[in-house]
Amino acid sequence: MKKIAIIGGGAAGLAAAIAAGNELARLGAAGECEIVLFEADPERVGRSILATGNGRCNFSNAHIDPACYRNAAFVEAALRSLASLSKASGRGSAQSAGALEVPCRGSAQLAGAPKAPSQASTQSLGAYEIPVREGVHFASAYEAPVQRFFSSLGLIWREEGEGRMYPAANKASSVLDVLRAALDVSGARVEFGKTLRAIEAPARGKSRFHLRFSDGSIAHAEKVVLAVGGRGMSAVEMPSAIPCEPMRPVLGPLATDSRITRQLNNIRVKCAVSLERSGSLVAREEGELLFRDYGVSGVCVFNLSRAAREGDVLSIDFLPQMSDSDRDAWLLARRKHLSTRFGENGQIAAEDVLRGAMLPQVAQVLCKCASIDPARPLSKKDALALSRVIGGLRLAVRGIGDAKQCQVSRGGLLVAAFDPQTMEAPVLPGLFAVGEALDVDAPCGGYNLHWAWASGLLAGASAACGVVVSADGEGEGE
Ligand SMILES: Cc1cc2nc3c(=O)[nH]c(=O)nc-3n(C[C@H](O)[C@H](O)[C@H](O)COP(=O)(O)OP(=O)(O)OC[C@H]3O[C@@H](n4cnc5c(N)ncnc54)[C@H](O)[C@@H]3O)c2cc1C
C-alpha cells in the first residue's frame, strides 16, 4: 500500500492529514493509500495549538493580506491556489460554494458538522453541509477556504478587534477538538513519540522517501508532508537539494537599553512605537506596550521585532492621539491653567501637570529623561523639553529580548524550492513543506495560524491527489 507521511501534528500537519484523508475518500482511493501522521509528542497531537492566543487561539483573521507575510508573493500564490482548488470544480461565483469550497471533500459526515437548515440556504461540499445565509458577507479568496474548512468542522467563532478570529467557546481546546474529530474521520493513523531526524530522497528509480526517526526506526513513504514547525525544523536533516536557512526567533519582546525600562518594569502603556534605522522610519505600530527589566514587550513590539535589528532605535509616543504641536500647546496650556489656579507663586510642578495623563511612575521617568525634577516648578522651556520626550522616548534596540516568548521562527526551508500551487518541491517530487517549516512568518493577529492551516490543506490535498495519480512505488521493499 502507498503511504503519505505527515511529519508533525501541529496546526499545519493536522490540516494536511485531514485534507489528505478527505481527498482520498473523494477520489475513492482510501483503501489504496494509508496516511500516517508522525508526531514527536509522546501522547497528543496539537499541543502547540493549545498555547496560542493566550489559550484562546486567534486561529485566523477576517482580513488576510498576503502583503503582511514574509515571502508575500509565494504566500499569495499559495492562498490563490487553495481558493482555486474549489473553482476547479466549476461551481459558482465568489459568493457561492464553488469559490469557497475547500479541498476537504470526503464521503464521511463529520461529527459536529452543521446541519443544513434548508435546501435553499445550504451548499453541499461533498458530504459536508455548510450553511450559507442569504446576504452574508463572505471573505475574500484569501480567507474563505480556511473559514469554510473550520465551518465544515462545526467550529463557531467570533471576530474581535482588527479582524482577529477566536473560537466562540474562547478556548483553544475547542479548535483542537474539532480538528481531532476530523482527524479520526479522515482515516489517518497517528504514531506518537516519533521525532524525525532525517529525510532521505528516494534512491534512483525508486519513489519512496526514507524517514529516519530519533528512536532508530525507519519509515518509507511515497509522499512526505513536512510540518514540524519552526523549532522542529532546526533538528531535521534535509536532502541536500532542499535549501534551508538557519532558524531564528522573531515575533517576540525586544531587548533595549534597560536603564529606563527597568524603572518601569511590568507597567503597561497604550502608545505608538516607531522603529527607526539611521534616522529613517522602518515601521510603526500602535497598541499596548509592556515595560520589562530587559526591554519592552507587547503585541506592537512583537510585530516590530520582525523588522528590528541591533542598533535600531524604538521611539515611544505616550500620547499618540496628539500631534507634536498639539502636545506642546496642551502642556503649556495645562501648566498655565494649573499654576494660575493652584500654583504657589504662580508656579506648578511637572508631576502635577502630568497627573491624569499618565501613571505617576511613567511621569517620573519621563521627567528624569527630560532632565527635569518632577517635584520642581515646570518652566516653559522645560515643558517643551518634556513634550519632546513624551512624544518620542528613545530606546536603543539590542536584539530579541526573550527567545522563549517568540511566537514564530524565521528561516527554515526556502520557499523558492517549493511550488505554491501544491507546496511540493519540484526538485524532489513527493516532498511537501507547510506552515512554519517554511520561511514564512507574519505579524500577530491570526495570520501565522492561517498560513499553517492554508498551506496544510493545500499540501494534504495535493499529496493525496498525487499519490492516486502516480502509479509508481508499488511493491518497493522497505
Ligand atoms: C505562545 C504562542 C502563541 C501563539 N499564538 C498565535 C495566535 O494566537 N495566532 C496565530 O496565528 N499564531 C500564533 N502563534 C504562532 C503559531 O502557533 C504557529 O505559527 C503555528 O503553530 C505553526 O504551525 P505549524 O504546524 O507549522 O507548527 P507547530 O504548530 O509548531 O507544530 C509542529 C508539530 O510538529 C511536531 N514536531 C516537531 N519536530 C518534529 C519532528 N522532528 N518529528 C515529528 N514531529 C515533530 C511538534 O511536536 C508539533 O506538534 C503562537 C505561537 C506561540 C509560540
The ligand as a Gaussian input file, in Angstrom:
#p B3LYP/6-31G(d) Opt

LIG

0 1
 C        2.934000      31.133000      22.648000
 C        2.493000      31.215000      21.206000
 C        1.283000      31.794000      20.898000
 C        0.877000      31.902000      19.562000
 N       -0.335000      32.445000      19.290000
 C       -0.748000      32.527000      17.999000
 C       -2.041000      33.010000      17.690000
 O       -2.862000      33.289000      18.577000
 N       -2.384000      33.132000      16.366000
 C       -1.520000      32.767000      15.359000
 O       -1.872000      32.903000      14.191000
 N       -0.307000      32.257000      15.635000
 C        0.090000      32.116000      16.918000
 N        1.310000      31.567000      17.196000
 C        2.120000      31.035000      16.074000
 C        1.538000      29.670000      15.640000
 O        1.335000      28.872000      16.777000
 C        2.477000      28.965000      14.661000
 O        2.752000      29.804000      13.579000
 C        1.827000      27.678000      14.157000
 O        1.518000      26.816000      15.239000
 C        2.745000      26.958000      13.194000
 O        2.133000      25.749000      12.849000
 P        2.992000      24.503000      12.382000
 O        2.055000      23.361000      12.265000
 O        3.843000      24.878000      11.245000
 O        3.985000      24.213000      13.605000
 P        3.619000      23.756000      15.076000
 O        2.277000      24.198000      15.464000
 O        4.786000      24.171000      15.904000
 O        3.570000      22.166000      15.012000
 C        4.707000      21.395000      14.787000
 C        4.398000      19.981000      15.284000
 O        5.457000      19.126000      14.859000
 C        5.925000      18.365000      15.960000
 N        7.343000      18.126000      15.685000
 C        8.366000      18.997000      15.797000
 N        9.506000      18.431000      15.384000
 C        9.176000      17.172000      14.994000
 C        9.942000      16.101000      14.460000
 N       11.259000      16.202000      14.220000
 N        9.305000      14.942000      14.180000
 C        7.956000      14.806000      14.405000
 N        7.204000      15.800000      14.909000
 C        7.804000      16.982000      15.181000
 C        5.653000      19.227000      17.169000
 O        5.571000      18.442000      18.346000
 C        4.334000      19.874000      16.790000
 O        3.240000      19.084000      17.153000
 C        1.724000      31.430000      18.518000
 C        2.940000      30.826000      18.838000
 C        3.325000      30.709000      20.170000
 C        4.635000      30.039000      20.489000

